[in-house]
């Protein structure tokens, strides 16, 4: 009986975990599916997710990495039929972009990143040899500062010692709990 109850609980947990992403997605994710391609300096997007409302299929926007929302991007109206709708941007400079398609109903059909490399020359030039340059002045004292947003803080030995003590206390507490659980006659 204990095993069947455990299996029932596990099954219910797995079912809830499988249904959670669909429940959290909400109505904006009900429509999905765009296909983005690039040829030279032209970026195009195709979708079949939009329906025509008041003569409009929707709008597609091409966003650079510096643009945060749909309104800031280069917007183009979708054109097409009930089977597929498309939009294109020409003269796009090399870089990484995000294409976002919003249907006329207000639902987002999807978003996808694309890398534009520009038009390739007919013959490839020989690869450039690396150059060595020197900088004047002192060398950087702390190296590359990675992290969220590139911000970092130099914590002193006291902060690091307190953190190490907390990690050690967690390891000792975990060992104590596991040892107590291995002996069922102890409370």
N, C-alpha and C positions, 0 to 999 in steps of 0.2 A: 504494500500500500504506500509505503514511504517513497519507493522508486516511481510509482505511477504519479504521485502528487508532484514529485520533482520534475518529471517529464512534462506534465501538464503546465506547470509554472514556466518551464523553459520554452515550451511551445507558444504560450501566450506572450512571453517577452519577445520572442523572435517575430511574432506576427505584429506586435506593436512597433517594433523597431523597423520592420519593413514598410509599414503604413505611415510612419512619421514623416519621411521626406515629402510624400505626396500631400499630406495634410498641411505641412508648413509652407509649401510652395504657393498656395493661395491661387486666386483667380488669374493673376498676371502670368503664371506659368502654364496656363491651360493651352496656349498656342505656342508651338515651338517649331523650329526648323528653318534655318537659312543656310545658304551655300555661298561662300565668298571666294572669288578668284581674282588673280592679278596677272596682267600681261603688260610688261614694260611699265609705263607710268599710268595705266588705267586700272582702276579697281571696280569690280562689278559684284553685285549681290543678286541672288535669285531666291525667291520663297514661294510657297504655295499656301501659306497660312492665313493670308488676309482676304477679307471679303470687301466688296465695293459698297461704300456708304456715301450717298449724296455725290456720286461721280468721282470719289477719291478712294484709292486703294490704301493709301498710307504714305509714310515718309521714311526715308532711310538717311542716316547721318554717319559721316566719316569723322571720327574723333582722333586727335593726336594724343600723345601721352600727357600733355599738359592740360587737356580739356576734361572737365569733370562730369559734365552732363550732356544730354542729348541736344539741348538748345544751343550749346556752344559749337557744335560740329558743323561741317559743311553738309547742308541738308539738300536732298533731291527727292522729288515726288516719285512714288512707285508708278510704273505703267505696266500694262499687260492684260491678261485675261483671267477668267475664274480658275484656270488651271495653274498659271504661274505669273508672278509679278517680278519685276526687276528694276534695278537702278544702277547707274554707273557714274564714276567720277573720272575725269581725264586730267592729265597734267599734274598728277600727284607726285610730290617730291619723295625721294627715298626715305624710309623710316618705318616705324612700327605704328600701326593704326588699329582702332577698334571700329567695327561696323555695327551699328545698331539699327534694327528695323522696328518701327512702331506702326501698327495697322491703324486704319481710320477709326476703328472701334475703341482705340486707346490701349489695346493689349500689345505687349512687346512680343514680337514674333521670334526674336532672338538677338544675340550679339556674338561676335566672333572677332578674334584678333587676326591681323594679316600683316605680313612684312612686304613692303614695296622696295625692290632693289633697283628700280629704274631700268632704262633700256640698256641691254648689254651691247657692247661694241662688237663689230663684225669679227675683229681679230683681238685676241686677248694680249695685252702687253705683258712683258716679262715682269715677274714679281719684283717689287722694289726691295732693295737691300736695306736691312735695318740700320738706322743711324744711332750712334752713341752720342749723347749730349751730357754735359755736366751742368750742374746748377751751382750757383754761388750761394753761400749762406749755410746755416747749420742744417743738418739732416733732421727730418721729422722725428720728434722725440717719442711719439706714441703710436706710430704706424697708422694703419687704416682703421678707422672707427666705424664698425658695422653695427647693425641693430635696427630698431624701428625708426625709420626716418633719418638714419645716419647719426642720430644723437647718441652720445655716450657720456657716461660720468665715471670718473676715476674714483673708485671706492678704496678706502684705506684698509690696512690690515685688521683693524678692529671689526669693521663690517664683515669682512671675509671670515674672520674667526667666529663671529656670532653665527653666520650662516653655516659654517662647518659644524658647529656645536648642535644646531638644530637638526641638520641632516643626520648626525651621529645619534641624537636622541630618538629620531624616527626609526632608525635601523634597530636600536636596542629595544624599543617598544614593540616593533613588529616581531622580532625574535621572541620576546616574552609572550606575546599573544599566541603565536604559533606553537610555542612549547606548552602553554596551558591548554590549548585545544587538542593536543595530541594525547592528553590524559583525561578521558571522559569521566573518571571517578572523582575528579577534583572540580570544585565549584569555585 
